[in-house]
């Protein structure tokens, strides 16, 4: 290689932009540069951090511009994807009409942040349904399944044969259950033998 020629980093350069500003909220951002990327930029959430993937050749100014743009895109997508409590209650009414002949009529349906071992819960005597915030961002058919599961508890409090017969009407029950089992399995550390 000729003297003075620019060398590309052998390993993708990583930089962490602590508390990058997006809208009004500060967030931790990790920028990963790749020599294999020539034009594309992408971003995703990983735990409490946002990871932005960019080409290695980008200047610092381009990096800053792209990070801001990708944070705005992710924020916009997430704000559209997560229904509020009112939308959740409306979805419950739709699911009850479609799969339970409208017989399940909850008094309240809402997201909660204190359910870390359950996906949802129902108190039939009070007519309340609560879904774990951990479901937010999961595919719609999974959220619908959990919501329908809790709606079925308004009609059948236990997990007996009649309860499961109510869920047979939902065509994605097994797929949704498989998805949730996969999420749980991915979070459980595997014990190694030996």
Secondary structure, DSSP 8 states (H G I E B T S, - for coil): --TT-----SS--EEEEEEEEETTEEEEEEEEEESS-SS--EEEEETTEEEEEEETT--HHHHHHHHHHHHHHHHHHHHHHS--HHHHHHHHHHHHHHHHTT----SEEEEESS-SS-SEEEETTTTEEEEEGGGTTS-HHHHHHHHHHHHHHHH-SS-SHHHHHHHTTSTTHHHHHHHHHHHHHHHS------
